[in-house]
Amino acid sequence: MIVDAMVIQDLKKRKKYAFNIIYKQYYKLVYYIALDIVKDETAAQDILQDTFIKLMNDIENYVDNGNFKQYIATIAKNCALNAYRKRKNNKETLSIPDNASYEEDNSLFMVSITLNHLLDKEEAKIVYKKVILDYSFQEIADEMKESIGLVQGKYYKALKILRKHYEEEKRWT
């Protein structure tokens, strides 16, 4: 099944049904792309989640040329390659790349402010490392000297808080 333009337009409008259609259609593709690159099921699941987060963060920039499958596959491949490189290098970098634009730098700053405003310090740190720095839950747990279950619990609790905030914000706009 090919995703039609109406579903993509509704996805850009953040319609839940559109996201569900896209997710159901492409989650296996994304998972297997990730698994092929990182060779780890847990990491592939993390990449699956990260891919859909990145898709939603950047969907407004997608120009519908009838090749949505390639678009989402490219996001998945890039997320997987980033995770693979990060694991290979096994080091954290918080510096902004030299080629980053002012808008990218400002966006990261705004994300940090939003996270710190809505979440407690630990939750904000976990979400930032998971979403922005592409850390796996295991890497975050190791660094924080916490169990992976506790880290995942805090992450999912934080996502609920963020989702609720943005749904309420959407109602007011």
N, C-alpha and C positions, 0 to 999 in steps of 0.2 A: 504494500500500500504506500502510495506517495502522499506526503503531507500536502494538503492544498493551501492556497494562499490565505484563505479565510482563517484557518487554524493558526497560521503564523501571525496574522494580524491580531487575532485574539490573544495569542501568546505575548505579543508586544504590549497588549493592554492588561497583561497579568491575569488573564482569565484562568481560573483553576482547571476547568475542563480541558482547555487547550494544553496546559502543562501535562495533565494526565494522559492525553492522547500521545503527545510527543514522548513522554517517558515510557509508556507501554510499548511504543513502536521501536524505540531506539536503545532501551537500557541493555539489552543483550549485546548489541553491536558495541556499545561503549565498554561494557564489562570485558568482552573478549579482546578488544583492542588493548585495553589496559593490561589484562592478564598476559597477553602475548609479549608485551614489553617488559613488565616488571617481574613476571613469573612468580607472583605471590598473590594468593586469593584475597587475603585481608587488605593488602595494598590496592588491589584491583577494585575492591568494594569502596575503599576510600576515594579512589580516583573517579569511580562512577559518580559518587556524590559530588565531588569537586567539579566534575565536568558539567553537571546540571546546574550547579550554583553559578559557574562562570557563564554558562549559556544564558541564564536569566539576567545576570549582571550586564551582559553585552548584547542582548537580543535587539535592542533598539537600533543598533548599528548594522544588523543583518539586512542585506539587500536581496529580496527574493528573486533569484534567477532560476528557480526550479531545481536547485542542487542542495537542498537542506541536509540530506544525508551526508554529503561530503563536508558540509560546514560543521556538523556535530562530530563527525569522525575526526576532523582536524583538531577540534578542541580536545577531544579525548586523547588523541595522540600526543598533543603538546603537554597536557596534564601528566600523562604517563611518562613522557620523556623527562619532564621536570622532576617528577618524583624519583625516577631512576637515577638521574644525575645527582640529586640531593642525597640519596642513599649512598651512592658511590662516593661522593665527596665527604659525606657525613659531617657537614659543618653548617652552622647557621650563619646567615648573613642578613643583617638588617639594613645595610646601606642601599640606597636607591641606585640603580644602574646608571652609568654615564649617559646612555641614550634615552633615559626617561624624560618625558616632557613635563612641563610645569603642571599640566592637567593631571597626569598620573600621580605626581608627587602630592598635589593638592587632594586628589581623591583618596589616597592612602591616609593622609592626615585626617580627612573628614570621616573616613571609616573608623579610625582609631578614636576620634572624639565621640562618635556615635556609640561605639562599643563601650567605652569607658563611662559614658553617661547612662546607658541603659542597663549595664551588667555590673556585677561585682568584679573586683580586680582579677580573680582567678578565671572566671568565666570569659572575661574579655581577652585574657592572655591565651586561653585555649582556642577560642574562635579565631583570633588573629593568626595563631600558628597553624591552625588547621586549614583555614580558607585562603589566607594571603600567602603564607610561607610554604604551603603544601606539605605540612608535617603529617605523618600517620598518627593514629591514636597511640600506638606503641611508643613512638618517639617522644610524644608529649608526656606520656605517663612516665617514661624513663627519666626525662629531664626534670619533671616535677616530683619525682620519687613518690608517685601515687599509683594505685592500681589502674589498669586500663579501663575497668568497669566504672570506676569513679570518674575518670576523665570523660568517658563517653556519656555518662549521666549528666555531668555538668554541661557538656557540649550541647546535648539535646534539649536540656532545660533552657540554655541560652538561646537556642534556635527558636523555641516556643515564644520566649519573651520578644525576640526580634520580629518574628512573624506577626505577633499580636500588635506590636508597635506600628509596623508598616501597614497592616490592615486597617488600623484605626486612622493612621495618617492618610491613607488612600480615601477613606470615607469623607474626610474633611477637605479634600482637594477637588 
